[in-house]
Amino acid sequence: MEPQDMYRLAQDLGEAKNRQNVYDALKFMHEDMVLESPAWGLVARGKTENAAVLEAFFNDYPDYHVSFDNYVADGSHFIGWGTVQMTMAAHAHDAGGQRPNGRRITLPVTIRMGFKDGLIAHEVFNCDLMQIALQSGITPNTIANAVFPMQKEADHAA
């Protein structure tokens, strides 16, 4: 796959997500699509899981917007970096019971993608969860405990 085609697919997926249009976003994903977001401890496999994750995410961050500043690609690998802007909704489950401040946050993001049959088959979305918490007015420990409850239980058992 040509690097510029990889970028076009990544950009088209980003534009669909910017419109919070799950149906359009799925058009750029392979049936075997795997989405990983280490900050949230998330792995979604297949279009059905990806659709559910996107629906929930857009419910919690209804003005999500991603943009690429630049990218590198070699026909087999793609890495793009840029900026995410979004506002945590008052009802967001990420808030762990705290009310977010309603401010739009801005943070850097790195996105690595793999491709299959001319579609995106793998996305690793890297961002700083603690910055999301801090900029949204949520205590970092609260959001970390909501995302990683098993780690908290393991820490208490030790």
C-alpha positions in Angstrom: 0.0 0.0 0.0 1.3 3.4 -0.9 2.1 5.8 2.1 -0.2 8.5 0.8 -3.0 6.0 0.6 -2.4 5.0 4.2 -2.5 8.6 5.2 -5.7 9.2 3.2 -7.4 6.3 5.0 -6.2 7.5 8.4 -7.4 11.0 7.6 -10.8 9.8 6.3 -11.3 7.7 9.5 -10.4 10.8 11.6 -12.8 13.0 9.7 -15.6 10.4 10.2 -14.8 10.3 13.9 -14.7 14.2 14.0 -18.4 14.1 12.8 -19.1 11.4 15.4 -20.4 9.3 12.6 -19.8 5.6 13.6 -21.4 4.3 10.4 -18.9 6.3 8.2 -16.0 5.4 10.4 -16.7 1.7 10.0 -16.3 2.0 6.2 -12.6 2.5 6.6 -12.1 -0.5 8.9 -11.4 -4.1 7.9 -13.8 -6.7 9.3 -10.9 -7.9 11.6 -10.2 -4.4 12.9 -8.5 -4.2 16.2 -8.5 -0.9 18.1 -6.1 -0.6 21.1 -6.1 2.4 23.4 -3.5 1.7 26.2 -4.5 4.8 28.2 -8.0 3.4 28.7 -6.8 -0.2 28.9 -9.0 -0.9 25.8 -8.9 -3.5 23.1 -11.8 -3.8 20.7 -11.9 -6.6 18.1 -14.1 -6.6 15.0 -16.4 -4.0 13.6 -19.2 -4.7 16.2 -17.0 -4.1 19.2 -15.4 -1.0 17.5 -18.9 0.4 16.8 -19.9 0.0 20.4 -16.7 1.6 21.7 -17.1 4.5 19.3 -20.7 5.0 20.3 -19.8 5.1 24.0 -16.8 7.3 23.5 -18.8 9.9 21.4 -21.4 9.9 24.1 -18.8 10.8 26.7 -16.9 13.2 24.4 -19.5 14.6 22.0 -17.2 17.2 20.4 -14.2 14.9 19.8 -11.9 16.2 17.1 -8.6 14.8 16.0 -6.1 16.2 13.5 -2.8 15.0 12.1 0.2 17.3 12.2 2.4 14.9 10.3 3.1 11.2 9.6 5.6 8.6 8.5 4.7 5.6 6.4 6.7 3.1 4.4 3.9 1.1 2.7 3.7 -1.4 5.5 3.6 0.8 8.6 1.9 4.1 9.4 2.5 6.4 12.4 0.7 9.7 12.6 0.8 12.4 15.3 -1.3 15.4 16.0 -3.8 16.8 18.4 -7.0 15.7 20.0 -9.5 18.2 21.3 -12.6 17.2 23.2 -14.9 18.0 26.2 -15.8 15.4 28.8 -19.6 15.3 29.0 -21.1 15.9 32.5 -22.4 12.3 32.5 -19.1 10.7 31.4 -18.4 7.4 33.1 -14.7 8.3 33.0 -15.4 10.9 35.7 -15.8 8.2 38.4 -18.6 10.1 40.0 -16.9 13.5 39.8 -18.3 16.3 37.6 -16.0 17.4 34.8 -15.4 21.2 34.5 -16.9 21.4 31.0 -13.7 22.8 29.5 -12.5 21.7 26.1 -9.2 19.9 26.5 -6.3 19.7 24.0 -3.6 17.1 24.0 -1.1 15.4 21.7 -1.9 12.0 20.3 0.1 9.4 18.4 -1.7 6.9 16.2 -0.1 3.7 14.7 -2.0 1.8 12.1 -1.8 -1.4 10.1 -3.7 -2.2 7.0 -5.3 -5.2 5.3 -7.1 -5.4 1.9 -6.9 -1.7 1.5 -8.6 -0.9 4.8 -7.4 -0.1 8.4 -7.0 -3.4 10.3 -5.2 -2.2 13.4 -5.1 1.1 15.3 -3.1 1.9 18.4 -4.3 5.2 19.8 -1.9 6.7 22.3 -2.8 9.7 24.5 -2.1 10.9 28.1 -5.1 9.8 30.3 -3.8 11.9 33.2 -3.9 15.0 31.0 -7.5 14.2 30.1 -8.3 14.0 33.8 -6.4 17.1 34.8 -7.7 19.3 32.0 -11.3 18.0 32.6 -11.1 18.8 36.4 -11.2 15.1 37.4 -8.8 13.8 40.0 -6.2 11.6 38.2 -6.6 8.8 40.8 -10.3 8.7 40.3 -10.0 8.3 36.6 -7.2 5.8 37.0 -9.2 3.7 39.4 -12.2 3.8 37.1 -10.0 2.6 34.2 -7.8 0.1 36.1 -9.9 -1.3 38.9 -8.2 -4.7 38.8 -4.8 -3.0 39.5 -6.2 -1.3 42.5 -7.5 -4.7 43.9 -4.1 -6.3 43.2 -2.4 -3.5 45.1 -4.6 -3.9 48.1 -4.0 -7.7 48.1 -0.2 -7.3 48.2 
